[in-house]
Structure formats: C-alpha cells, structure tokens
Amino acid sequence: MSPTHTLSDFDFELPPELIAQHPAAERSASRLLDASGAAPVDRVFRELPDLLRDGDLVVVNDTRVIRARLFGHKASGGAVEVLVERVLGNCELLAHVRASKAPKPGSRLRLADAFEAEVLGRGGDAGSADAALYRLRFPSEPHALLERHGHVPLPPYIAHADDDEDAERYQTVFAARPGAVAAPTAALHVDAGVLERLRQRGIGLASLTLHVGAGTFQPVRTENLDAHRMHREWFEIPPSTVDAIARTQAGGGRVVAIGTTTLRALESAAVDGEGLRAGAAETAIFIRPGFRFRVVDLLVTNFHLPKSTLMMLVSAFAGHARVMALYRHAIGERYRFFSYGDAMLLRRVRAEGHGAD
C-alpha cells in the first residue's frame, strides 16, 4: 500500500524574493544542493561531474521551447492572449486562450497584427485535461508563424516581459526538437564546460525528447490527490538511449536524469514492468509517494512550486520528509527557486510503502 498524502503535505512558505527572475550570469555558476549523500552539501553546479562516477549515464531532454505566446484581439476588438500547448497537424494546434469572453467556434482571432487564427472549438471531451483548451487553425505552418511572431512563454511567476536574454537562456544547450512551451529547467545549468568534464570522467550522455506542456504549471485544486488529472505530454525515446541505459545498468553504473521531464519520459516508458521501450507515446503519468521507480537512480532538478505535482514527484523519488527538510535548508541558505533558480541532486530512496526501490 502506498502512503496517503493530501495536497497540504506538499505546501511550504517561500519568501517571494527567492523566486529567481533572471538566470545566473553563467549557466554552471548556479548553486547545487547536493543531497546524494547522508547530509546535504552546498555546492556549485559545475561540480556535478565530480559527484558522478565513471560508467554512469546522464540522460537529457533535447526538446526546444517554441515562441508559444501570442497577443492579439477578437473581431469585436477585445484583447486576447494565446498560449500554444501543442502543435498538431494540418496547421492545427491546441492552445489556452485568455479573453474577456470565450471565443466561439468559427470566430477568428487576429494575432500579432500579422495573421488570423480560426477557432475550431474546444480541445477535448468534458472532464479531460484538454477540455480547457481550444483547437485553432493557423493559415500556414504553425512553428514558422510562432518563431516569427510569438513571444518566449516565460512562466507566470516571472514578472518581466520576455527579452533577448530569455530567448537565449530559456533554452538548454541540448535544445534541438521544437515543441515545448516550457523549458526543461534543470538542464539550463549545463554548459560546454560541464559536458567536457563529464566526458573526461567517463560519464556517458544520452538524450530523449519530451515536449513540456503549459500544464506543468497547472495547480492541483483538490486535497484528494486521486481526483487530480494530469496533462498529457508527448515523448520519444530513441533506441540508442535504451541501449545506453541497458549497458549502464549491466555494468553497474547509475542512470542520472537531468530534470523531471527526463524522469517522466523514462519511467513512463517502463511503467508496465516489461523493461524500457524505445518509441514515441503520450504520458499523463502522475508520480507521487508510493510510485515504484524502475529506471532513474539520481535526479538533477530545480526547486519547485509549493503544492505542485513536481513537489510530489521529487518527494516520491527522494522521500517526502527528506525533501521537505531539504527545502527548509534551501530557504534558510537563500537558494534561488523555480525555472531560473538553482538546482539540487537527489538520490532515489526506497519507495515509501514498498520494500524495494
């Protein structure tokens, strides 16, 4: 039996000034709370390679953030804000639409004073995670229009409008496959120096893709966690990454996930207990205490919002009591929080309520 937790178990008081509004001057100059051992140690992120071993494997998410936020107006003149969630096919996409009145199917939105999008209707059935989204049709290829006219979709807790710094620093050095509307933020700390040090120490590197959705910021609105429905995200794990993980495990090495998105993809692809499988799929996995991890041994992750599903994920991975204690330590030591904030290194513990990892 898994332990019973409610939403309030994942709450904490965070001084607002600890919410990072800008990235560190250098990617790897961010702080790193090393919780891979018995006691936490305050470090700098560039030390990460020295905390790993020859034969370990680092796995990263190579998704690229698209310019997913658009501003415009309805035919009536009312202001509208569009945040693309997922690009589909045939110039269609799913998006969050903010307006004074909900746009009707068949209406058109004038976006960026450059093109019109047709509102096709709601994005999913009532009760589904996509029900709050709108299905839109762009007049031409969506990624090209977004790149030309869109804005970097900074998280809601970052107060400034996106600028040239965000265009560069809200992407990881691995960003290759467009589709995310939020960055896999743990990898924002990795730079060329960290990669070279990993190579020198005999630590492998592999990649996968998970297109992070805006639902990653979706609040949990019920104390009863069984009632929460996760957003869906598309991911793909190449055969080369599956093979690299198999070799690592066979040789006694550890699998190190850079970020919760990487962990979600790996554990989703192995959740049926039949081994890690290559290929593409969608996941709505809800990882919380009691979850049985099958792939990831170490996790690099940023500090997350109170009462968020990501707080539940890291609590499942490293233990609820330990994670809450680490957050108290981080607040006391004035670590920087959320997307542009600092990072921590967590070791997987025996699952709460289970007799094995």
N, C-alpha and C positions, 0 to 999 in steps of 0.2 A: 504494500500500500504506500502511495506517495503521501508526503506530509500535506496537511491542509493549510493553505495560506490564503489570506484575503488581500485586497488591494492595499489596505493601510499598512501592511507589513513591509511595503517597499517604499514608504514615504521617508523623507528626511528634510531638514531645514537647510537651505542653501543660501548663503549671503549673495544677493544679486551681483555684487561687484566681482564675484568669482566666475561669472559667465563670460567666457572669452569672446570678445567682439572682433578680434583680428588674430591672424596666425602669429606664431613666434617668428622672429626675424629670420631664423634658419630652420628648416624643417626638423632636422635631427637635434636641434637645441632645445626642443620641448622637454619637459620633465617626464620621468618614467618612474612610477611607483612599482618597484619590483616585489611582487607578492608570490614569487615562485618558490620561496623557501619558508622556513618556520616563522620568521619575523619579517615584516615589511622593511624595505630599504629604499631610501630616496636616491634616485639616480637621474641621469640624463639619457634621453632616448638613444643617442649614438652609442651607448654602452650595450645595447641589446645584443649584438652579435657575441659579446663576451659572456653572456648569460646562457648561450646555447652551446651545443656540443657537435663535434664532427659526426656526421651521419644523421643529424636532424634535418627536417624538411620544412621550409617556410612556404606557406600557401597564401597567395594574394588574390584579390578580386580586381580584374582588369577592366571593369566597367568604366565608361566615360560619362560624366554628367553633361546632359544637354541643357541648352538655354531654355528651360521649360516654362518660364513665367512670361506672360503676355498681358499687356494692358490695352484697353480699348473701350468701345461703347456699343450699346444696342442701337437698333434703328430708331428707337424713341429718344436716344441721346443719353440714356442712363449709363453711368460708368460700369465697367465690367473688368474683372481680373480673372484670367485663365491660368491654371497651373496644370500642365500636362502630366498625367500619371503614366500613360503607356501608349506608345505608338503601335497601331495595329497594322492593317494592310489596306490597300486601295485608298490611300490618303486619309484614312480614318484613325481616330485616336480616342482615348478616354481621358477626361480631364475634370478637375474640380473647377467649378465656375462660381465666382462670387459676384453677386449683383443685388440690387435692392429688391427686385422681383425675379423669380425663377424664369429663365428663358423658355419659351415654348418650342416644341418640335416644329421644324420648318422655318423658324426665325433665323436671322443672320446676325453675326457679331462682327463688327469692324475692328480689327486688331492691329495695333501699332500704326494706325493710319496707313496701312500698306496692303492689306488683303482682307477678304471676308471668309469667315468660317460658318458653315451651316450646322445648326443644331438638329441632330437626328433623333434625339430622345435620351432617356435615361440609360445608364450603362449596364444595369443588371436587374435581376429579379428582386422584389421586395425581400428584405432580410439578408440579402447577400452583401458582401463588403463593397461590391461595385455599385450598389443601388444609389449611393450618394453622388456618383459620378455622372457626367454627361458624355454622350457619344457625339463627337464632332467630325465634320469632314472639311479638310483643308483643300484649297484649289490646286495645289501641287504638292510635291514630296515634302512631308512634314519636317523631317530633320533639316532640310535645306532652309525652309522658312524660319524655323526656330533659331538656327545658327545666325541667320541674317537679322532677325527682328526681336528675338527673345532676350530675356534677362537671366542671369545666373540665379537659380532658385535657392537663395540663402534660407536657412531655417528661420522659423518665426521668432526665435529668441535673439537673433542678430538684428540690431536696431538700424544699421545704416543701409542705404541703397547699395546694390552691387556696383563694383568699380573694377578697374584694371587689375588690381591686386587679387580680387576674388576670382577673376577669370583665370588666373594662373594657379593660385594657391588652393582653390576649392576643387582642384583636380589632383589625383595622385600621379606619381611618376610612371605608373603602370597603365594609366588610362588609355584604352585603345578601342573599345567597342561601345559606341554611343547607345544610350538607353536609360541611364539612371537620372532620377530627378532629385537625388540627394547623394552626397559623396560617401564612399566607404571610409569614414574619417580616420580610423586607426592607421591606415596606410598613408595619410597625409604627412606623417612624421618621417617616412622613409625617403632617403635621398641617395645620390650616387655613392657617397662615402660609406653609408650603411651597407649598400649592396656589395661594394667591393670588399668590405670587411667580412661579410657573410661568405663570400666566395673564398677568401683566404683561409677561413676557418673550416672549410669543407662542409659547409651547410648548404643543402640544396634549395632550389627555388622552383616553384610550380605555380600555375595560375588557373583560375576558373572565372566564370562571369556570372554575376547576379546583378540584375538591374534593380537598384534600390528604388522603391516607390515612395511617394509622399506619405503613404500610410505609416511609414516608420515613425512619424510624429503624431500619429493618431492616439489620442488619450484613451485610457481604459476608464470606462464610465460606470462600472459595476464592481461592488465589493466582491461579488461571487465571480471568481475568475473563470469558472466553467461557462459563464454566459458571454464571455468576450469572443468576438470573431476577428481573426487576424486578416489583414490584407494579403493579397496574393502577389508573388513576385516571380519573375521568370529567371531561370538559371540554366547554365550549361557547364558540364564538367567534361573536359576533353579526355580521351583515353590515355594520353601521355601523363596527365596528372594522376589518374587512377593507378597507372603503372608505377609512378614515382612513389606514391603512398604505400603501395604494396611492398616495394623494395625497401623503403624506410622501415616499415613495421617488421619485415622479415629480418632486417639487420639490427634490430633493437633500438632504432632511432625514434625520435618523437616527431609528431605532426604538430606544427605551430601555425595556428590560424591567425592571420593578421586581420582582425576585425570580426564583428558579429555576423556580417553578411557572408563572409567566407565560411564561418562555422555553420550558419544556417544552410548553406548550399550543401556542404559536406554531410552534415547529419541528416538532411532531407533525403539525400541520395542513398543513405544507408539505413534508413529508419525501419525498413521491413526485416532487418536482420539477415539478409541474404548477401551481404557484402556491398562494398561501394561500387556503384554502377556509373559508367560514363553515359553522356547524352544530355538532352535538354528536357526540362519539365517546368512546371509551376509548383511553388510551395506556399502553403499557408500554415506552416508548422508553428506551433505555439510552445516554446521551450520555457519551462518553469520548474521549480524544485520538484524532484521526483523523476525528471527525464533521465533516460539511460543513454549516455553518450557512447558512441561506437568508434569514432574516428579521431577527434581532436584531443591532444594531450596538454597543450599550452595555448593560451589565448592572449593576444595583444588587443586591447580595447581602450577606447576613451571612457570618460566618466559620463554617465547617462542621466536623463531626467528622472526626478522622483516619480514613483508610481507608474513607470513606463514598462512596456513588455521587455525592453532591453535590460532593465534592472532585474527583471525576473529571470532572464536568460543567464546573466552573469552570476546570479545567486544560485541557479541550478548547477552551473559549472564549478564554482569555487566554494559553495556553501553559503547559505543565507546569512548566518551570524557573522561569518568571516568577512563577507562583502560589506555588510553594514558597518563593521568595525573599520575596514579599510577606507570607506567613505568618510567616516568620522576623522580618521587620520589625515586624509587628503584635505578636508575642510580646515582642520587645525593647522596644517602646513601650507595653506593657501595655494593649493594646486588650482589650475585653471580648468574649467568644466566645459563639456559639450563639444560641438563639432570642431572648433578652433582651439580646443583646450589641450590638456596634457593626456598622457596615456598611462596604462597600468599593464603589468604582465601577470597573468593568473595561471595557476596550475590546477588541473582538474582534480577534484576530490571524489571520494566515493559518494555516489548519489544518495541524497537524504531519503531514507526509506528503503534503500536497496543494499544488498550485501556485497556488491561488486561495482566496479566502475561501469 
